[in-house]
Amino acid sequence: MRAWAVVLVGAVAALLCGCAGGPQARPVATPIAALGCAQEVAGPVAGGVPGDFTPDAAYLCDRVATQDDAEGTWSGTRLTRYEGDLAPLLKTLAVPDEPAWGGACPAIGFAGPELWLGDATGSYVHVAYPVNGCGMPQTDAVFAALDALTVVDEHFERSRLVDSAAARRSGCPSVPDPLVRIGHPAGAMPDLPAPDGLVACRYESAPPASDAPDASVSSPAFAGAAVLDARAARALLAAAASGAPAPAACSQPASRYVVVVPATRPARGDQVTIELDGCRRLIDRAHSAFHAPDALLAQLERR
């Protein structure tokens, strides 16, 4: 079995809060008729295995999974089905929770894979991991029991391309980085790279569903790149240099970006991001925001 990533959220706040009352009594899980790992809706609360439930398979639902293919690395969800002798797993899941610890406990959360059991009738229960005195799931023994089973099916549901192979081949970042420093005054002119060979990397996403200020935009995906010769690079930077400082906050999310990077071994952060729609800002190498001049936007729209 793969090495499962058990994410502990907020670990820097360890030992700052007490575990008042400790873990509650473990409820009995409620059977449901369908198991959908990729669904965003909240499922039933995890609990103990019902006494009259006879499972014939175990499932792990990993909602923060990744998978590589020819296009790059995808984020998504992975549902893995296990079969075999489930008795050791059921014995591990039946271990009582540890008594509540009265001292200080780590102020962290758990974001590991969900564990489910299914039976021959097509019913499923979301089962809880045993917890320690601070309410933290104890997963080692559970994963060891799963290791002894046989993986009979695995399905990965792609969500977003987080590392584009095509972008890497073009010398482009996988995603644009429209990060603006708040409370940092912009200079009189944008901080731009030297015109010694540039690549214009294009990214696109679905436009907002509405014109509301808080309308969400899907994550932009790499859509192609153009290598700029010396003349085109100088013209682009000349147009960019006339940008006037803009507010750091933006109420209109962009759905199309161009990121300009050096063509040879770009250093991390050595890039300029231009929003082709939304607030139409130019974000320079110092992460300061400027209004993207019309001449600059016109040049980029033609590429």
C-alpha positions in Angstrom: 0.0 0.0 0.0 1.2 3.5 -0.8 2.5 5.7 2.1 -0.6 7.6 3.1 -0.1 11.3 3.9 -1.7 12.0 7.2 -2.0 15.8 7.4 -1.8 17.4 10.8 -3.3 20.9 10.4 -2.1 23.7 12.6 0.9 21.8 14.2 2.7 25.0 15.0 0.1 25.6 17.7 1.0 22.5 19.5 0.7 22.4 23.3 -1.4 25.5 23.4 -4.8 24.1 24.3 -6.0 21.4 26.7 -8.2 18.6 25.7 -11.2 19.5 27.8 -13.3 16.4 28.4 -11.2 14.3 25.9 -12.8 12.3 23.1 -16.5 11.6 23.2 -18.0 8.1 23.2 -17.7 6.7 19.7 -21.1 6.6 17.9 -22.2 3.7 15.8 -21.9 4.4 12.1 -25.0 4.7 10.0 -25.2 2.5 6.9 -25.8 4.3 3.6 -26.7 3.0 0.1 -23.9 4.7 -1.9 -20.2 5.6 -1.5 -19.0 8.6 -3.5 -15.5 9.6 -2.7 -15.4 12.5 -5.2 -18.5 14.2 -3.8 -18.1 17.5 -2.1 -21.1 17.1 0.1 -20.5 16.1 3.7 -21.1 12.4 4.3 -22.3 10.6 7.5 -20.4 11.0 10.7 -17.7 8.3 11.2 -18.4 5.8 13.9 -18.0 2.3 15.1 -19.0 -0.8 13.0 -22.6 -1.7 13.7 -23.0 -5.1 15.4 -25.2 -6.5 12.6 -23.0 -5.2 9.7 -20.9 -7.9 8.0 -18.4 -6.2 5.7 -16.8 -7.9 2.7 -14.6 -5.1 1.6 -12.8 -2.0 2.9 -12.3 1.3 1.2 -10.0 4.3 1.6 -11.2 7.6 0.2 -8.2 10.0 -0.1 -9.5 13.5 -1.0 -6.0 15.1 -1.3 -4.5 12.5 -3.7 -2.2 13.2 -6.7 -1.5 11.2 -9.8 1.1 11.7 -12.6 0.4 11.1 -16.3 1.8 12.5 -19.6 0.1 15.8 -18.9 1.8 16.3 -15.5 0.6 16.0 -11.9 -3.1 16.1 -11.1 -4.8 16.7 -7.8 -8.0 14.7 -7.1 -9.6 12.0 -5.1 -8.6 8.3 -5.0 -10.9 5.5 -3.9 -9.2 2.2 -3.2 -11.0 -1.1 -2.5 -9.5 -3.8 -0.4 -10.6 -7.4 0.0 -9.4 -10.4 2.0 -9.6 -11.5 5.6 -11.1 -8.4 7.3 -10.9 -9.9 10.8 -7.6 -8.2 11.8 -8.9 -4.8 10.5 -12.1 -5.2 12.4 -10.2 -6.1 15.6 -8.1 -3.0 15.2 -11.1 -0.8 14.7 -12.8 -2.2 17.8 -9.9 -1.0 20.0 -11.5 1.4 22.5 -10.5 5.1 22.5 -7.9 6.0 25.1 -9.1 7.7 28.2 -9.2 11.5 27.9 -5.9 13.2 28.7 -6.3 15.9 31.3 -3.1 17.9 30.3 -2.2 20.0 27.3 -2.8 18.6 23.9 -1.5 19.6 20.4 -3.9 22.2 18.8 -3.9 20.3 15.5 -6.5 18.6 13.2 -6.5 15.4 11.1 -7.0 15.4 7.3 -6.2 11.8 6.5 -8.1 9.4 4.2 -11.6 8.3 5.1 -12.1 4.7 5.9 -15.3 2.9 4.8 -16.6 -0.7 5.0 -19.0 -2.3 2.5 -21.1 -5.4 2.6 -22.7 -7.8 0.1 -26.0 -5.9 0.1 -24.4 -2.7 -1.3 -24.5 -0.8 2.0 -21.5 1.2 3.4 -20.5 2.6 6.7 -18.0 5.4 7.4 -15.9 4.0 10.3 -13.8 6.0 12.8 -10.2 5.4 13.6 -9.5 4.8 17.3 -8.2 7.9 19.0 -5.7 8.7 21.7 -6.4 10.8 24.8 -6.2 14.0 22.9 -8.7 12.9 20.3 -6.1 12.3 17.6 -6.8 9.3 15.3 -4.4 6.4 15.7 -3.8 5.2 12.1 -0.7 3.0 12.1 -2.4 -0.2 13.1 -5.3 0.4 10.8 -3.0 1.0 7.8 -0.9 -2.1 8.7 -4.1 -4.2 8.7 -5.0 -2.7 5.3 -1.5 -3.6 4.0 -2.3 -7.2 4.7 -5.4 -7.1 2.4 -5.5 -7.2 -1.4 -6.1 -4.1 -3.5 -8.8 -5.2 -6.0 -9.8 -1.8 -7.5 -8.6 1.8 -7.5 -10.1 4.8 -9.1 -8.6 8.3 -9.3 -10.9 11.2 -10.1 -9.0 14.1 -11.6 -9.7 17.6 -10.3 -6.9 20.0 -11.3 -3.6 19.9 -13.1 -1.2 21.2 -10.5 2.0 20.6 -12.3 1.8 20.9 -16.1 4.4 18.9 -18.1 3.8 21.2 -21.1 4.5 24.2 -19.0 7.8 22.7 -17.7 8.9 21.9 -21.3 8.2 25.5 -22.2 10.1 26.9 -19.3 6.9 28.3 -17.7 5.5 28.0 -14.2 2.8 25.4 -13.8 0.4 28.1 -12.6 0.5 31.9 -12.5 1.4 33.5 -9.2 -0.6 36.8 -8.9 0.7 37.4 -5.4 0.6 41.1 -4.4 2.4 42.4 -1.3 -0.1 44.1 1.0 1.1 47.3 2.7 4.2 47.5 0.5 4.2 50.7 -1.6 4.9 50.2 -5.3 7.8 52.0 -6.9 7.4 54.7 -9.6 7.9 52.0 -12.3 7.4 48.3 -12.4 10.4 46.0 -11.6 10.8 44.2 -14.9 13.2 41.6 -16.2 16.0 42.3 -18.7 15.0 42.0 -22.4 17.5 39.2 -23.0 15.1 36.6 -24.3 11.7 36.2 -22.7 8.9 33.6 -22.8 5.2 34.7 -22.6 3.3 32.0 -20.8 -0.5 32.0 -21.2 -3.0 30.6 -18.6 -6.8 30.4 -18.9 -9.7 29.4 -16.7 -13.4 29.5 -16.9 -14.8 33.0 -16.4 -16.7 33.9 -13.2 -20.3 32.6 -13.0 -21.5 36.1 -12.2 -20.3 39.7 -12.0 -20.6 39.7 -8.2 -17.4 40.9 -6.4 -17.0 37.6 -4.6 -17.6 35.4 -7.7 -15.1 32.6 -7.8 -12.9 31.7 -10.7 -11.6 28.2 -11.4 -7.9 27.7 -11.2 -6.1 28.8 -14.4 -4.5 26.1 -16.6 -1.5 26.4 -18.8 -2.7 27.3 -22.4 0.5 27.7 -24.3 3.7 29.8 -24.6 5.5 32.1 -27.1 9.2 32.8 -27.2 9.8 36.5 -27.7 12.8 37.6 -29.8 14.8 40.6 -28.7 12.7 43.1 -30.6 9.4 41.8 -29.3 10.8 41.6 -25.8 11.9 45.2 -25.8 8.5 46.3 -27.2 6.7 44.4 -24.5 8.8 45.8 -21.7 8.6 49.3 -23.0 4.8 49.1 -22.9 4.9 47.5 -19.4 7.2 50.2 -18.0 4.4 52.9 -18.4 2.1 51.2 -15.9 0.9 53.3 -13.0 0.6 51.9 -9.4 -2.7 50.1 -8.7 -4.4 49.1 -5.5 -3.2 45.8 -4.1 -6.7 44.5 -3.5 -8.7 43.4 -6.5 -12.5 42.8 -6.5 -12.7 41.3 -10.1 -10.8 38.0 -10.3 -9.1 37.4 -13.6 -9.7 34.3 -15.8 -6.8 34.9 -18.2 -3.1 35.6 -17.4 0.2 36.0 -19.1 3.3 35.3 -17.1 6.6 36.7 -18.6 9.7 34.8 -17.6 13.3 34.8 -18.8 13.9 32.2 -21.5 17.0 30.8 -19.9 16.9 29.3 -16.4 14.3 31.6 -14.8 14.9 32.1 -11.1 12.0 31.5 -8.8 10.1 34.8 -8.5 11.8 36.3 -11.6 8.6 36.8 -13.4 5.9 39.4 -14.3 2.2 38.5 -14.2 -0.3 40.4 -16.3 -4.1 39.9 -15.9 -5.8 40.1 -19.3 -9.2 40.6 -17.8 -10.6 41.2 -14.3 -8.7 44.0 -12.7 -6.1 44.0 -15.5 -3.1 44.5 -13.3 0.6 44.0 -13.9 2.3 42.4 -10.9 6.0 43.0 -11.1 9.0 41.0 -9.8 8.7 42.7 -6.4 5.0 41.6 -6.2 3.8 45.2 -6.5 0.6 45.9 -8.5 0.4 48.3 -11.4 -2.3 49.1 -13.9 -1.6 47.1 -17.1 -1.3 49.7 -19.9 -3.6 49.2 -22.9 -0.6 49.0 -25.2 0.7 46.1 -23.2 -2.6 44.3 -23.2 -3.0 44.8 -26.9 0.4 43.2 -27.6 -0.4 40.2 -25.4 -3.8 39.7 -26.9 -2.2 39.3 -30.4 0.0 36.4 -29.2 
